[in-house]
Every structure is written in C-alpha cells, then in structure tokens.
Amino acid sequence: MVLEDLVSTLQRLSEVLQTERGLGIALANIAEAATRSVPGCDAATIAISVGGRPATAAMSGVVALELDMVQYDNDDGPCLTTFRSASAVRLNLYEQGEQFPHVAAAAQRVGVKAVLSVPAVWGGEPIATLNLYSRTGPFDDTAEMLAKVLATQVAIAASRSPEFAAARAVAEQAQRDSDDQAQISQATGMLMSSQECTLEQAQGLLRQAATEDERTILQIAQRIIEQHDSTR
C-alpha cells in the first residue's frame, strides 16, 4: 500500500513539476509530498547547496526549518553530514543524540524524535538534501527508500532550473575569483620577503612584470609560486 501511495504521489508530483516553472514552488511540492507519503514524516525541508553552503529552500513545517537552522548555526548536523558525505543519515535522536548534541537538544524541545537526511545527487555531487523529521519515532528502511526516490525528484527539479544554474554559476565564479586573489596575495608575500620590499612595492613589481611579459597579474603570480615551489 505504501508503494501504491508513492506511485500516486509521484504521478501528481510529476504533473505539478511540469507546470510549475519556479524552483521554489517545485521544491515546496516535493517537501509536501514527502510529508504525505513517507511513513512517520511530520515535517520536511529541502536544503539547496550553492557555493558549497546549504540553505533551506523549502519546508513543510516551521519545526523542520528551526532544526535546519540549528545545524547551520553550529556547522554540524545530519543535513550537513549528508552534504559532505553524499550519503544518507538516519538517526533516533533520543538514542543517538550524542552524535549531534545541539540538534538533539533542539529536537527534544520541539518533540522531534528522529531525523532522516538523504542527498539529492546530480553530476556526481550532492546539490541538495531532503531532510525529514518525525515526532513519532525512528524512520525505517521503507521510509529511507521512499525518501531517496523523492530526493531524485529534487535533483531533477534543481538541474532543470535556470535560476539554480545561474546561482551556481555566480557562486563558482566567486570561488574562482577568491582562489585567484589568494594566489596573487601569496605571490605578493613572496616578493616582499625575497626583495625585502613593502606591500605597495611588491604589487608594483607584479604589475610591471605583467606589462613587460604581456601576461596577467595572476599568471605572473602563478609563475612566482611555481618557481618558489621548485626551489624548495
């Protein structure tokens, strides 16, 4: 009967996802579907990863959002562990709460007894997690199986979303810019040490070398780092 209910839920969900263009609405429908179809699930959230940092993008209950926020505040919890390991985490918070004490304490205050976090994987990496919370008791194997099916729907919805693709592109460019600046700063420090000059003078040397060699400052910085590493 559970499988029949899931098939029916997925059919309705598929119809909704085909007509809804906004990613937020699509994810909200999946969170609601999880709450209706997964045994023991009282509330659900979907956390999307942008730039390697998860953020709750949909929820079916405030209590679930509260427990997500506890994990973000402490940089630890089932949801974050699932992001980092790309594997499901299933916990009875009353019996295994020592693994995530902050989450367990917060869950006890709101009457949540168990959590199940499942990764939504696309292109070989987790791009989201489906996080289920139960007030009645631990999730079983059937619940995890159904959650994985719904997590696949999360991955499909995100992968088809122009807004998600745009957000990832911005985050990836920001990370590249940060990495490039880190290399320039490293090369600048090397010049200050080897040439016994000030920060401004080292930066001037980088600009001068870039102009003379018709290279970018980043390329000059990378060359300095490579030369330094080769002489160590």
N, C-alpha and C positions, 0 to 999 in steps of 0.2 A: 504493500500500500504506500509506503514511503517513496519508493521509486516511481510509482504511478503519479504521486503528488508532485515529485520533482519534474517529471516529464511535462506535466501540465503547466507547472510554474515556468519552466524554461521556454515552453511554447509561447506563453503570454509575454514573457520577458523578451523573447526574440522579436515579437511584433512591436513591442514598445521601443526597443533599441533601434529598430529600422525606421521608426517615425520620429524619434527624438534626435535632434542634432547636437544639443548641448551635452558636454561630458558630465557636468554636474547632475543633470536630470537622469542621465543613464545610470550613473553610479548610485544615485539615490534609489532608483528602482531595483538595482541589484541588492542593495542593503536591505530593502524591504522584503525582497524575495527570500533572502537568507533567513530573516526573522520568521517568515511564514513557513518555510519548507524544511529548515534544519532542526531536527529534534533537540529540544532543550534550549534553543536560542531565544533569549528575551530581548536582545538588542545587538545591533551590529554597526560597525564602522568600516569605511574603506579609506586607507591611507595611501596617498599617491607620493611617489618619490620624484622629486625634481632637484637635480643637482646633488643627488645623494642624501638629501634630507627629507624625511617623511612629513607629510602634513595631512590631516584628516580632511577628506574631500566630500564625504557623505556619511550620514548616520541615520539610524532608525530610532534612536533614543538618546536622550541627554546623558544618561548614566554612562553609556558607552563612550561618548565624547569626553566625559570627565576622566575616565580611566585612560583614554589615549593621552590626554594632556599630562597626567601624572607621569607617564612614560617619557614624554618629550622633555618635561621639566627635569627629570633625573637621568636622562640619556640612557635609559635601561628599561627593559621590559619585554614581554613576549612579542609585541609588534616589531620592536627594533631588532630583536634577535632574529626574527623571521626575515627581515630585510637583509641583515648582514650574512645570514647563513643560507638563505634561499630554501629553507626547509620549514615544515610546519611545526608549531609549538602548541602542545595541548597540556593544560595544567589544571589540577584540582587545587585552587588557591588556599583551601583550608588545610590540605595535607602537604602541599609542596610550595607553600608560600615563601619559604626561606630562600628560594631561588631569586625572587623579585620582591623583597620585603616592602618596598614603597607601594607597589601595585597591590600586594596582598592586603596591606593595611587600609588602603583606599577602598578596595573592593569590599572588605568586611563592613566598612561604614555604610555602604550603599546596598548591602545584601547580595552582592555578586559572589558566587561560589566557584565558578570555573571560567576559563578563557581558552579559546581556540583561535590561533592566528595562522593563516595559510597564505603563501606567497602567490602573487599573480606574476607569472614569468613571461617575458617577451624578448626575443632575440638573445636568449641565453642568460638574461639578467632579471632580477626581481624589479618590477616597476611599480608595484603596489602590494598591499596586503589587505586581505579580508579578515577582519577581527570580530569574533563572535563572543558574546558574554552571556552567561547563564546564571539565573538565580536558583535553579532547581537542583543542580548537581553537575558532575563531570560529563563532558562530551564523550561519546563512544566512537567506535570505528566508522559506523554509518554516518554520523554527523561529520566526521573528517572527510569522508569520501564525497559527501554532498557539497561540503564547503570547497573542496578542490574543484569540483565541476563549476561552481559559481565563480571561483577565482579565475578560471579560464575565461569566463564571460567578462570579467573585469579587464583582463589583459587585452581581449579583443576590442572592447569599447575604447580603452585608452589608446591602443595602437591606431585606431581609425579616426581619432580625434585631432583635427588641425590645431586646436588650442593646446592640447598636450604636447604635440610635436613642436609647436612654437616655443612653449615654455622650456622644454628640454633643450632646444637649440640655444636659447638665451643663457640657460644655466651652464651648458657645455662651453659656450664662448667665454662666459665669465670665468670658468675654471681655467681655460687656456690662457686667458689674459693674466690671471693670478700666477699661473706657473711661469709664464714669460717674465713677469715682473720679478718673481723670485730669483730667476736666473740672472737677470740684469743686476739685481741687488747683490747677489753672490759675487759676480764678476767685479762689481764696483768695490766691494770689500777687499777682494784680492789685489786690486790695483792700489788701493790705499795702503795695504801692507807692503807690497813689493816695491812701490815707488815712493813710499813714505810721503804721501800727499794727503790733502784734505778731501772731503766728500765732493766738494764742488770741482776740484781739480781732477779727480778720478772720473767724474761724469763728463768733464770736458775732454778727457783723453778718449773716452768711449765714443763721443760724438765725432771727434777728429778722425779716429781710426775708421769709423763707419763712412765718413765722407771720402777719405783717401782711398779706401778699398772698394767703394761703391757697394757697400753692404748695409744691412740694417743694424741698429744698435744691438738687437737681440742676437743676430748672427755673430757679431764681434764678441758679445758676452759669452756665447756658447763656445767660441774658439778659445777664449781665455780659460774657461773652465776645463775644456779638454786638454789644453796644454799643461795646465796645473796638475790635472789628474795623471797625465802621462809621465810627469817627472817625480811623482811620489814614490 
